[in-house]
Amino acid sequence: MTKIKLKKREMNDLNVFVRKGNKNARMLTRGRILLLANKGKKDVEIQDLLAVGRSTIWRVKNNYLNKGV
């Protein structure tokens, strides 16, 4: 399992982004995955909460670690 540790500014930006909800569902789901992972939720918990696949969670985390938000 990959540990995600968002910076304070990234976390604030993602919270605003998700709350506004102006983007497409895919982008909002990616933001929610990162926020939940930052809170220490396990991949299985994120799967259940957001109804996404394990590979989606892995890909979002991997993209964050390689490219940032």
Secondary structure, 3 states (H helix, E strand, C coil): CCCCCCCHHHHHHHHHHHHHCCCCHHHHHHHHHHHHHHCCCCHHHHHHHHCCCHHHHHHHHHHHHHHCC
